[in-house]
Amino acid sequence: MAITKETKIVKTEIVGDYKAIQIAEDIIYKEDGVETNKIRHRRVLHPCLVSKNTDTGVLTTIWKDTSNETQEIKDIINTVWTDEIKTSWETLLKDRLK
């Protein structure tokens, strides 16, 4: 009895001025090649996060690590997250934390 797990990207969307990437994935479980369960997982990617140190007020930018993404998602990221988009998103987040 072999149990396998497969993840398939079923939908991607580019949303908004800052090019958020919405991803819908199906996680498919099979036993001896027969599908036994499927779970829909959704997630959203942004170029970065910004955190604020509550003691010092210093803002730190944490850039999204995309190294574990599929090539399909990396290609989308490389196309839509231009330097201008990344800078604009970072500026928006920093302005909200000031």
NULUMNU-788565 format. One record per residue: residue number from 1; residue in one letter; x negated, y, z of N, C-alpha, C, O in turn. Coordinates in Angstrom, 1 decimal, always signed. Last residue first. Layout:
<marros>
<marro pos="NUM" code="A" n_east="X" n_north="Y" n_up="Z" ca_east="X" ca_north="Y" ca_up="Z" c_east="X" c_north="Y" c_up="Z" o_east="X" o_north="Y" o_up="Z"/>
...
</marros>
This chain:
<marros>
<marro pos="98" code="K" n_east="-4.8" n_north="+54.4" n_up="+10.3" ca_east="-5.4" ca_north="+55.6" ca_up="+10.8" c_east="-4.5" c_north="+56.2" c_up="+11.9" o_east="-4.8" o_north="+57.2" o_up="+12.5"/>
<marro pos="97" code="L" n_east="-3.6" n_north="+52.3" n_up="+9.0" ca_east="-4.1" ca_north="+52.0" ca_up="+10.3" c_east="-4.7" c_north="+53.3" c_up="+11.0" o_east="-5.1" o_north="+53.2" o_up="+12.1"/>
<marro pos="96" code="R" n_east="-2.8" n_north="+53.2" n_up="+6.5" ca_east="-1.8" ca_north="+52.8" ca_up="+7.4" c_east="-2.3" c_north="+52.6" c_up="+8.8" o_east="-1.5" o_north="+52.7" o_up="+9.8"/>
<marro pos="95" code="D" n_east="-5.3" n_north="+53.6" n_up="+5.3" ca_east="-4.5" ca_north="+54.8" ca_up="+5.6" c_east="-3.4" c_north="+54.4" c_up="+6.6" o_east="-3.0" o_north="+55.2" o_up="+7.4"/>
<marro pos="94" code="K" n_east="-6.1" n_north="+50.9" n_up="+4.9" ca_east="-6.9" ca_north="+51.8" ca_up="+5.9" c_east="-6.0" c_north="+53.0" c_up="+6.3" o_east="-6.0" o_north="+53.4" o_up="+7.4"/>
<marro pos="93" code="L" n_east="-4.3" n_north="+50.1" n_up="+3.0" ca_east="-4.3" ca_north="+49.5" ca_up="+4.3" c_east="-5.0" c_north="+50.3" c_up="+5.3" o_east="-4.5" o_north="+50.5" o_up="+6.5"/>
<marro pos="92" code="L" n_east="-4.9" n_north="+51.9" n_up="+0.8" ca_east="-3.6" ca_north="+51.8" ca_up="+1.4" c_east="-3.6" c_north="+51.2" c_up="+2.8" o_east="-3.0" o_north="+51.8" o_up="+3.7"/>
<marro pos="91" code="T" n_east="-7.6" n_north="+51.1" n_up="+0.4" ca_east="-7.3" ca_north="+52.4" ca_up="+0.8" c_east="-5.9" c_north="+52.5" c_up="+1.5" o_east="-5.8" o_north="+53.2" o_up="+2.5"/>
<marro pos="90" code="E" n_east="-7.2" n_north="+48.4" n_up="-0.6" ca_east="-8.0" ca_north="+48.7" ca_up="+0.7" c_east="-7.7" c_north="+50.1" c_up="+1.2" o_east="-7.5" o_north="+50.2" o_up="+2.4"/>
<marro pos="89" code="W" n_east="-5.8" n_north="+49.0" n_up="-2.9" ca_east="-5.2" ca_north="+48.2" ca_up="-1.8" c_east="-5.9" c_north="+48.4" c_up="-0.5" o_east="-5.3" o_north="+48.6" o_up="+0.5"/>
<marro pos="88" code="S" n_east="-7.7" n_north="+50.5" n_up="-4.4" ca_east="-6.4" ca_north="+51.1" ca_up="-4.0" c_east="-5.8" c_north="+50.3" c_up="-2.9" o_east="-5.2" o_north="+51.0" o_up="-2.0"/>
<marro pos="87" code="T" n_east="-9.8" n_north="+48.6" n_up="-4.7" ca_east="-10.0" ca_north="+49.8" ca_up="-3.9" c_east="-8.7" c_north="+50.5" c_up="-3.5" o_east="-8.6" o_north="+51.0" o_up="-2.4"/>
<marro pos="86" code="K" n_east="-8.4" n_north="+46.7" n_up="-6.2" ca_east="-9.0" ca_north="+46.3" ca_up="-4.9" c_east="-9.2" c_north="+47.6" c_up="-4.1" o_east="-8.9" o_north="+47.6" o_up="-2.9"/>
<marro pos="85" code="I" n_east="-7.8" n_north="+48.2" n_up="-8.5" ca_east="-6.7" ca_north="+47.6" ca_up="-7.7" c_east="-7.2" c_north="+47.3" c_up="-6.3" o_east="-6.6" o_north="+47.6" o_up="-5.3"/>
<marro pos="84" code="E" n_east="-10.4" n_north="+48.8" n_up="-9.5" ca_east="-9.4" ca_north="+49.9" ca_up="-9.1" c_east="-8.3" c_north="+49.4" c_up="-8.2" o_east="-7.9" o_north="+50.0" o_up="-7.3"/>
<marro pos="83" code="D" n_east="-11.4" n_north="+46.3" n_up="-10.1" ca_east="-12.0" ca_north="+47.1" ca_up="-9.0" c_east="-11.1" c_north="+48.2" c_up="-8.5" o_east="-11.0" o_north="+48.6" o_up="-7.3"/>
<marro pos="82" code="T" n_east="-8.6" n_north="+44.1" n_up="-10.5" ca_east="-9.7" ca_north="+45.0" ca_up="-11.0" c_east="-10.3" c_north="+45.7" c_up="-9.8" o_east="-9.7" o_north="+45.7" o_up="-8.7"/>
<marro pos="81" code="W" n_east="-7.0" n_north="+41.5" n_up="-10.4" ca_east="-7.6" ca_north="+42.3" ca_up="-9.3" c_east="-8.9" c_north="+43.1" c_up="-9.8" o_east="-10.0" o_north="+42.7" o_up="-9.5"/>
<marro pos="80" code="V" n_east="-6.3" n_north="+40.3" n_up="-12.8" ca_east="-5.5" ca_north="+41.3" ca_up="-12.2" c_east="-6.1" c_north="+42.1" c_up="-11.1" o_east="-5.7" o_north="+43.3" o_up="-10.9"/>
<marro pos="79" code="T" n_east="-8.5" n_north="+38.5" n_up="-13.5" ca_east="-7.8" ca_north="+39.3" ca_up="-14.5" c_east="-7.1" c_north="+40.5" c_up="-13.9" o_east="-7.2" o_north="+41.6" o_up="-14.3"/>
<marro pos="78" code="N" n_east="-9.3" n_north="+37.1" n_up="-11.3" ca_east="-10.3" ca_north="+37.8" ca_up="-12.1" c_east="-9.7" c_north="+38.8" c_up="-13.1" o_east="-10.3" o_north="+39.8" o_up="-13.5"/>
<marro pos="77" code="I" n_east="-6.8" n_north="+35.9" n_up="-10.6" ca_east="-7.5" ca_north="+36.9" ca_up="-9.7" c_east="-8.4" c_north="+37.8" c_up="-10.5" o_east="-8.4" o_north="+39.0" o_up="-10.4"/>
<marro pos="76" code="I" n_east="-6.5" n_north="+34.1" n_up="-12.7" ca_east="-5.5" ca_north="+35.2" ca_up="-12.5" c_east="-6.1" c_north="+36.3" c_up="-11.6" o_east="-6.0" o_north="+37.5" o_up="-12.0"/>
<marro pos="75" code="D" n_east="-8.7" n_north="+32.5" n_up="-12.3" ca_east="-8.6" ca_north="+33.2" ca_up="-13.5" c_east="-7.6" c_north="+34.4" c_up="-13.4" o_east="-7.8" o_north="+35.4" o_up="-13.9"/>
<marro pos="74" code="K" n_east="-8.1" n_north="+31.4" n_up="-9.8" ca_east="-9.3" ca_north="+32.3" ca_up="-9.9" c_east="-9.2" c_north="+33.1" c_up="-11.2" o_east="-9.6" o_north="+34.2" o_up="-11.2"/>
<marro pos="73" code="I" n_east="-5.9" n_north="+29.8" n_up="-10.5" ca_east="-5.7" ca_north="+31.0" ca_up="-9.6" c_east="-6.9" c_north="+31.9" c_up="-9.7" o_east="-6.7" o_north="+33.2" o_up="-9.7"/>
<marro pos="72" code="E" n_east="-7.2" n_north="+27.9" n_up="-12.1" ca_east="-6.1" ca_north="+28.7" ca_up="-12.6" c_east="-5.8" c_north="+29.9" c_up="-11.8" o_east="-5.6" o_north="+31.0" o_up="-12.4"/>
<marro pos="71" code="Q" n_east="-9.1" n_north="+26.8" n_up="-10.4" ca_east="-9.5" ca_north="+27.6" ca_up="-11.5" c_east="-8.4" c_north="+28.5" c_up="-12.1" o_east="-8.6" o_north="+29.6" o_up="-12.5"/>
<marro pos="70" code="T" n_east="-7.9" n_north="+27.1" n_up="-7.0" ca_east="-8.0" ca_north="+26.4" ca_up="-8.3" c_east="-8.5" c_north="+27.3" c_up="-9.3" o_east="-8.4" o_north="+28.5" o_up="-9.2"/>
<marro pos="69" code="E" n_east="-9.9" n_north="+28.3" n_up="-4.2" ca_east="-8.7" ca_north="+28.3" ca_up="-5.1" c_east="-9.0" c_north="+27.5" c_up="-6.4" o_east="-10.1" o_north="+27.3" o_up="-6.7"/>
<marro pos="68" code="N" n_east="-12.1" n_north="+28.5" n_up="-2.7" ca_east="-11.4" ca_north="+27.2" ca_up="-2.7" c_east="-10.1" c_north="+27.2" c_up="-3.5" o_east="-9.4" o_north="+26.2" o_up="-3.5"/>
<marro pos="67" code="S" n_east="-12.9" n_north="+31.2" n_up="-3.0" ca_east="-13.8" ca_north="+30.1" ca_up="-3.5" c_east="-13.1" c_north="+28.7" c_up="-3.5" o_east="-13.5" o_north="+27.8" o_up="-4.3"/>
<marro pos="66" code="T" n_east="-11.9" n_north="+33.5" n_up="-2.2" ca_east="-11.1" ca_north="+32.7" ca_up="-3.2" c_east="-11.9" c_north="+31.5" c_up="-3.7" o_east="-11.5" o_north="+30.9" o_up="-4.7"/>
<marro pos="65" code="D" n_east="-11.5" n_north="+35.3" n_up="+0.5" ca_east="-12.3" ca_north="+34.3" ca_up="+0.0" c_east="-11.5" c_north="+33.4" c_up="-0.9" o_east="-10.6" o_north="+32.7" o_up="-0.5"/>
<marro pos="64" code="K" n_east="-10.8" n_north="+38.8" n_up="+0.6" ca_east="-10.2" ca_north="+37.4" ca_up="+0.4" c_east="-11.2" c_north="+36.5" c_up="-0.1" o_east="-11.8" o_north="+36.8" o_up="-1.2"/>
<marro pos="63" code="W" n_east="-12.6" n_north="+40.8" n_up="+2.9" ca_east="-12.2" ca_north="+40.5" ca_up="+1.5" c_east="-11.8" c_north="+39.0" c_up="+1.4" o_east="-12.3" o_north="+38.1" o_up="+2.1"/>
<marro pos="62" code="I" n_east="-11.9" n_north="+42.9" n_up="+5.3" ca_east="-12.2" ca_north="+41.4" ca_up="+5.2" c_east="-11.7" c_north="+41.0" c_up="+3.8" o_east="-10.4" o_north="+40.9" o_up="+3.6"/>
<marro pos="61" code="T" n_east="-13.0" n_north="+45.9" n_up="+6.7" ca_east="-12.4" ca_north="+45.2" ca_up="+5.5" c_east="-12.8" c_north="+43.8" c_up="+5.5" o_east="-14.0" o_north="+43.5" o_up="+5.5"/>
<marro pos="60" code="T" n_east="-12.4" n_north="+47.5" n_up="+9.7" ca_east="-13.2" ca_north="+46.5" ca_up="+9.0" c_east="-12.4" c_north="+45.9" c_up="+7.9" o_east="-11.3" o_north="+45.4" o_up="+8.1"/>
<marro pos="59" code="L" n_east="-12.6" n_north="+50.5" n_up="+11.5" ca_east="-11.8" ca_north="+49.7" ca_up="+10.5" c_east="-12.8" c_north="+48.8" c_up="+9.8" o_east="-13.9" o_north="+49.2" o_up="+9.4"/>
<marro pos="58" code="V" n_east="-12.8" n_north="+51.4" n_up="+14.9" ca_east="-13.5" ca_north="+51.1" ca_up="+13.6" c_east="-12.7" c_north="+50.2" c_up="+12.8" o_east="-12.2" o_north="+49.2" o_up="+13.3"/>
<marro pos="57" code="G" n_east="-11.8" n_north="+51.9" n_up="+17.4" ca_east="-11.1" ca_north="+52.5" ca_up="+16.3" c_east="-11.7" c_north="+52.2" c_up="+14.9" o_east="-11.3" o_north="+52.7" o_up="+13.9"/>
<marro pos="56" code="T" n_east="-12.8" n_north="+50.7" n_up="+19.7" ca_east="-13.6" ca_north="+51.8" ca_up="+19.0" c_east="-12.9" c_north="+52.5" c_up="+17.9" o_east="-13.3" o_north="+53.6" o_up="+17.5"/>
<marro pos="55" code="D" n_east="-10.7" n_north="+49.1" n_up="+20.6" ca_east="-11.6" ca_north="+49.8" ca_up="+21.6" c_east="-12.3" c_north="+51.0" c_up="+20.9" o_east="-12.3" o_north="+52.1" o_up="+21.4"/>
<marro pos="54" code="T" n_east="-9.5" n_north="+47.9" n_up="+18.5" ca_east="-8.7" ca_north="+48.7" ca_up="+19.3" c_east="-9.5" c_north="+49.5" c_up="+20.3" o_east="-9.0" o_north="+50.6" o_up="+20.8"/>
<marro pos="53" code="N" n_east="-10.5" n_north="+47.8" n_up="+15.3" ca_east="-11.0" ca_north="+47.5" ca_up="+16.6" c_east="-10.2" c_north="+48.4" c_up="+17.6" o_east="-10.4" o_north="+49.7" o_up="+17.4"/>
<marro pos="52" code="K" n_east="-8.5" n_north="+46.7" n_up="+12.7" ca_east="-8.9" ca_north="+47.9" ca_up="+13.5" c_east="-9.3" c_north="+47.4" c_up="+14.9" o_east="-8.5" o_north="+46.8" o_up="+15.6"/>
<marro pos="51" code="S" n_east="-8.8" n_north="+45.2" n_up="+9.4" ca_east="-8.5" ca_north="+45.2" ca_up="+10.9" c_east="-9.1" c_north="+46.4" c_up="+11.6" o_east="-10.1" o_north="+47.0" o_up="+11.1"/>
<marro pos="50" code="V" n_east="-7.4" n_north="+44.5" n_up="+6.4" ca_east="-8.2" ca_north="+45.5" ca_up="+7.1" c_east="-7.8" c_north="+45.3" c_up="+8.6" o_east="-6.6" o_north="+45.3" o_up="+8.9"/>
<marro pos="49" code="L" n_east="-7.8" n_north="+42.2" n_up="+3.7" ca_east="-7.1" ca_north="+42.6" ca_up="+4.9" c_east="-8.0" c_north="+43.7" c_up="+5.6" o_east="-9.2" o_north="+43.7" o_up="+5.3"/>
<marro pos="48" code="C" n_east="-7.6" n_north="+41.9" n_up="+0.1" ca_east="-8.3" ca_north="+42.0" ca_up="+1.4" c_east="-7.3" c_north="+42.2" c_up="+2.5" o_east="-6.1" o_north="+42.5" o_up="+2.3"/>
<marro pos="47" code="P" n_east="-6.0" n_north="+41.1" n_up="-2.2" ca_east="-7.5" ca_north="+41.2" ca_up="-2.3" c_east="-8.2" c_north="+41.3" c_up="-0.9" o_east="-9.3" o_north="+40.8" o_up="-0.8"/>
<marro pos="46" code="H" n_east="-3.6" n_north="+38.6" n_up="-1.4" ca_east="-3.9" ca_north="+40.0" ca_up="-1.5" c_east="-5.5" c_north="+40.1" c_up="-1.6" o_east="-6.1" o_north="+39.2" o_up="-1.0"/>
<marro pos="45" code="L" n_east="-1.3" n_north="+36.0" n_up="-2.1" ca_east="-2.7" ca_north="+36.4" ca_up="-1.9" c_east="-2.8" c_north="+37.9" c_up="-2.2" o_east="-2.2" o_north="+38.5" o_up="-3.1"/>
<marro pos="44" code="V" n_east="+1.1" n_north="+34.0" n_up="-0.5" ca_east="+0.9" ca_north="+35.2" ca_up="-1.2" c_east="-0.6" c_north="+35.6" c_up="-1.0" o_east="-1.1" o_north="+35.6" o_up="+0.1"/>
<marro pos="43" code="R" n_east="+2.9" n_north="+30.9" n_up="-0.9" ca_east="+1.9" ca_north="+31.7" ca_up="-0.3" c_east="+1.7" c_north="+33.0" c_up="-1.2" o_east="+2.0" o_north="+33.0" o_up="-2.3"/>
<marro pos="42" code="R" n_east="+4.9" n_north="+28.0" n_up="-0.3" ca_east="+4.7" ca_north="+29.3" ca_up="-0.9" c_east="+3.7" c_north="+30.1" c_up="-0.2" o_east="+3.6" o_north="+30.1" o_up="+1.1"/>
<marro pos="41" code="H" n_east="+5.7" n_north="+24.7" n_up="-1.0" ca_east="+4.9" ca_north="+25.6" ca_up="-0.1" c_east="+4.7" c_north="+26.9" c_up="-0.9" o_east="+4.3" o_north="+26.8" o_up="-2.1"/>
<marro pos="40" code="R" n_east="+7.9" n_north="+22.0" n_up="-0.9" ca_east="+7.5" ca_north="+23.3" ca_up="-1.6" c_east="+6.8" c_north="+24.2" c_up="-0.6" o_east="+7.4" o_north="+24.5" o_up="+0.5"/>
<marro pos="39" code="I" n_east="+7.3" n_north="+18.6" n_up="-0.8" ca_east="+7.4" ca_north="+19.8" ca_up="+0.0" c_east="+7.0" c_north="+21.0" c_up="-0.9" o_east="+6.0" o_north="+21.0" o_up="-1.5"/>
<marro pos="38" code="K" n_east="+8.5" n_north="+15.4" n_up="-1.2" ca_east="+7.9" ca_north="+16.6" ca_up="-1.9" c_east="+8.3" c_north="+17.8" c_up="-1.1" o_east="+9.4" o_north="+18.0" o_up="-0.7"/>
<marro pos="37" code="N" n_east="+8.1" n_north="+11.8" n_up="-1.0" ca_east="+8.4" ca_north="+13.1" ca_up="-0.4" c_east="+7.8" c_north="+14.2" c_up="-1.2" o_east="+6.7" o_north="+14.1" o_up="-1.8"/>
<marro pos="36" code="T" n_east="+7.6" n_north="+9.7" n_up="-2.6" ca_east="+8.4" ca_north="+9.4" ca_up="-1.4" c_east="+8.8" c_north="+10.7" c_up="-0.7" o_east="+9.7" o_north="+10.8" o_up="+0.0"/>
<marro pos="35" code="E" n_east="+7.0" n_north="+8.4" n_up="-5.8" ca_east="+7.2" ca_north="+9.6" ca_up="-5.0" c_east="+8.1" c_north="+9.4" c_up="-3.8" o_east="+9.2" o_north="+8.9" o_up="-4.0"/>
<marro pos="34" code="V" n_east="+5.0" n_north="+5.7" n_up="-6.3" ca_east="+6.4" ca_north="+6.2" ca_up="-6.3" c_east="+6.5" c_north="+7.4" c_up="-5.3" o_east="+6.1" o_north="+7.3" o_up="-4.2"/>
<marro pos="33" code="G" n_east="+2.4" n_north="+4.8" n_up="-6.1" ca_east="+2.7" ca_north="+5.5" ca_up="-7.3" c_east="+4.2" c_north="+6.0" c_up="-7.4" o_east="+4.5" o_north="+6.6" o_up="-8.3"/>
<marro pos="32" code="D" n_east="+2.3" n_north="+3.8" n_up="-3.5" ca_east="+2.1" ca_north="+2.9" ca_up="-4.6" c_east="+2.7" c_north="+3.5" c_up="-5.9" o_east="+3.3" o_north="+2.8" o_up="-6.7"/>
<marro pos="31" code="E" n_east="+3.8" n_north="+6.7" n_up="-2.6" ca_east="+3.4" ca_north="+5.4" ca_up="-2.0" c_east="+3.4" c_north="+4.4" c_up="-3.2" o_east="+4.5" o_north="+4.1" o_up="-3.8"/>
<marro pos="30" code="K" n_east="+3.1" n_north="+10.1" n_up="-2.5" ca_east="+3.5" ca_north="+8.9" ca_up="-3.3" c_east="+3.0" c_north="+7.7" c_up="-2.5" o_east="+1.9" o_north="+7.7" o_up="-1.9"/>
<marro pos="29" code="Y" n_east="+3.9" n_north="+13.5" n_up="-2.1" ca_east="+3.4" ca_north="+12.3" ca_up="-1.5" c_east="+4.0" c_north="+11.1" c_up="-2.3" o_east="+5.2" o_north="+11.0" o_up="-2.6"/>
<marro pos="28" code="I" n_east="+3.2" n_north="+16.7" n_up="-3.2" ca_east="+3.9" ca_north="+15.5" ca_up="-3.5" c_east="+3.2" c_north="+14.3" c_up="-2.9" o_east="+2.0" o_north="+14.1" o_up="-3.0"/>
<marro pos="27" code="I" n_east="+3.8" n_north="+19.9" n_up="-2.9" ca_east="+2.9" ca_north="+18.9" ca_up="-2.3" c_east="+3.7" c_north="+17.6" c_up="-2.4" o_east="+4.8" o_north="+17.4" o_up="-1.8"/>
<marro pos="26" code="D" n_east="+4.0" n_north="+22.6" n_up="-5.1" ca_east="+4.7" ca_north="+21.4" ca_up="-4.6" c_east="+3.6" c_north="+20.4" c_up="-4.1" o_east="+2.6" o_north="+20.1" o_up="-4.8"/>
<marro pos="25" code="E" n_east="+3.8" n_north="+26.1" n_up="-4.7" ca_east="+3.1" ca_north="+24.8" ca_up="-4.9" c_east="+4.0" c_north="+23.7" c_up="-4.4" o_east="+4.7" o_north="+23.8" o_up="-3.3"/>
<marro pos="24" code="A" n_east="+3.7" n_north="+29.3" n_up="-5.8" ca_east="+4.6" ca_north="+28.2" ca_up="-5.3" c_east="+3.9" c_north="+26.9" c_up="-5.7" o_east="+3.6" o_north="+26.7" o_up="-6.8"/>
<marro pos="23" code="I" n_east="+2.3" n_north="+32.4" n_up="-5.1" ca_east="+2.1" ca_north="+31.1" ca_up="-5.6" c_east="+3.1" c_north="+30.1" c_up="-4.9" o_east="+3.3" o_north="+30.1" o_up="-3.7"/>
<marro pos="22" code="Q" n_east="+1.8" n_north="+35.7" n_up="-6.0" ca_east="+2.7" ca_north="+34.8" ca_up="-5.3" c_east="+2.5" c_north="+33.4" c_up="-5.9" o_east="+2.6" o_north="+33.3" o_up="-7.2"/>
<marro pos="21" code="I" n_east="-0.4" n_north="+38.2" n_up="-5.6" ca_east="-0.3" ca_north="+37.0" ca_up="-6.4" c_east="+0.6" c_north="+36.0" c_up="-5.5" o_east="+0.1" o_north="+35.5" o_up="-4.5"/>
<marro pos="20" code="A" n_east="-0.1" n_north="+41.7" n_up="-6.0" ca_east="-0.1" ca_north="+40.5" ca_up="-5.1" c_east="+0.2" c_north="+39.3" c_up="-5.9" o_east="+1.0" o_north="+39.3" o_up="-6.9"/>
<marro pos="19" code="K" n_east="-0.8" n_north="+44.2" n_up="-7.3" ca_east="-1.0" ca_north="+42.9" ca_up="-7.9" c_east="-1.1" c_north="+41.7" c_up="-6.9" o_east="-2.0" o_north="+40.9" o_up="-7.0"/>
<marro pos="18" code="Y" n_east="-0.1" n_north="+46.6" n_up="-6.5" ca_east="-1.3" ca_north="+46.2" ca_up="-6.0" c_east="-1.6" c_north="+44.7" c_up="-6.4" o_east="-2.5" o_north="+44.1" o_up="-5.9"/>
<marro pos="17" code="D" n_east="+2.5" n_north="+47.1" n_up="-7.5" ca_east="+1.4" ca_north="+48.0" ca_up="-7.9" c_east="+0.0" c_north="+47.4" c_up="-7.6" o_east="-1.0" o_north="+47.7" o_up="-8.3"/>
<marro pos="16" code="G" n_east="+4.1" n_north="+43.8" n_up="-7.9" ca_east="+3.8" ca_north="+45.2" ca_up="-7.4" c_east="+2.6" c_north="+45.9" c_up="-8.0" o_east="+1.9" o_north="+45.3" o_up="-8.8"/>
<marro pos="15" code="V" n_east="+3.0" n_north="+40.6" n_up="-8.5" ca_east="+4.0" ca_north="+41.4" ca_up="-8.0" c_east="+3.5" c_north="+42.8" c_up="-7.5" o_east="+2.5" o_north="+42.8" o_up="-6.8"/>
<marro pos="14" code="I" n_east="+2.8" n_north="+37.8" n_up="-10.5" ca_east="+2.0" ca_north="+39.0" ca_up="-10.1" c_east="+3.1" c_north="+40.0" c_up="-9.8" o_east="+3.9" o_north="+40.4" o_up="-10.6"/>
<marro pos="13" code="E" n_east="+3.3" n_north="+34.3" n_up="-9.7" ca_east="+3.9" ca_north="+35.6" ca_up="-10.1" c_east="+2.9" c_north="+36.7" c_up="-9.7" o_east="+2.3" o_north="+36.6" o_up="-8.6"/>
<marro pos="12" code="T" n_east="+3.5" n_north="+30.9" n_up="-10.5" ca_east="+2.7" ca_north="+32.0" ca_up="-10.1" c_east="+3.4" c_north="+33.3" c_up="-10.6" o_east="+4.0" o_north="+33.4" o_up="-11.7"/>
<marro pos="11" code="K" n_east="+4.6" n_north="+27.6" n_up="-9.9" ca_east="+4.9" ca_north="+29.0" ca_up="-10.3" c_east="+3.9" c_north="+30.0" c_up="-9.7" o_east="+3.5" o_north="+29.9" o_up="-8.6"/>
<marro pos="10" code="V" n_east="+3.5" n_north="+25.2" n_up="-9.2" ca_east="+4.7" ca_north="+25.2" ca_up="-10.1" c_east="+5.1" c_north="+26.6" c_up="-10.5" o_east="+5.9" o_north="+26.7" o_up="-11.5"/>
<marro pos="9" code="I" n_east="+0.7" n_north="+23.4" n_up="-8.7" ca_east="+1.1" ca_north="+24.8" ca_up="-8.8" c_east="+2.3" c_north="+24.7" c_up="-9.7" o_east="+2.2" o_north="+24.3" o_up="-10.9"/>
<marro pos="8" code="K" n_east="+0.6" n_north="+20.5" n_up="-6.8" ca_east="+0.8" ca_north="+21.0" ca_up="-8.1" c_east="+1.3" c_north="+22.5" c_up="-8.0" o_east="+2.2" o_north="+22.8" o_up="-7.2"/>
<marro pos="7" code="T" n_east="-1.2" n_north="+18.1" n_up="-5.1" ca_east="-0.6" ca_north="+19.4" ca_up="-5.0" c_east="-0.6" c_north="+20.0" c_up="-6.4" o_east="-1.6" o_north="+19.9" o_up="-7.2"/>
<marro pos="6" code="E" n_east="-0.7" n_north="+14.8" n_up="-3.7" ca_east="-1.0" ca_north="+15.6" ca_up="-4.9" c_east="-0.4" c_north="+17.0" c_up="-4.7" o_east="+0.7" o_north="+17.2" o_up="-4.2"/>
<marro pos="5" code="K" n_east="-1.6" n_north="+12.0" n_up="-2.0" ca_east="-1.0" ca_north="+13.3" ca_up="-1.9" c_east="-1.6" c_north="+14.1" c_up="-3.1" o_east="-2.7" o_north="+14.1" o_up="-3.4"/>
<marro pos="4" code="T" n_east="-0.8" n_north="+8.5" n_up="-1.5" ca_east="-1.5" ca_north="+9.6" ca_up="-2.1" c_east="-0.8" c_north="+10.9" c_up="-1.9" o_east="+0.4" o_north="+10.9" o_up="-1.7"/>
<marro pos="3" code="I" n_east="-1.2" n_north="+5.3" n_up="-0.2" ca_east="-0.4" ca_north="+6.6" ca_up="-0.1" c_east="-1.3" c_north="+7.7" c_up="-0.6" o_east="-2.5" o_north="+7.8" o_up="-0.2"/>
<marro pos="2" code="A" n_east="-0.9" n_north="+2.0" n_up="-1.1" ca_east="-1.7" ca_north="+3.2" ca_up="-1.2" c_east="-0.8" c_north="+4.4" c_up="-1.2" o_east="+0.2" o_north="+4.6" o_up="-1.9"/>
<marro pos="1" code="M" n_east="-0.8" n_north="-1.2" n_up="+0.0" ca_east="+0.0" ca_north="+0.0" ca_up="+0.0" c_east="-0.9" c_north="+1.2" c_up="+0.0" o_east="-1.6" o_north="+1.5" o_up="+1.0"/>
</marros>
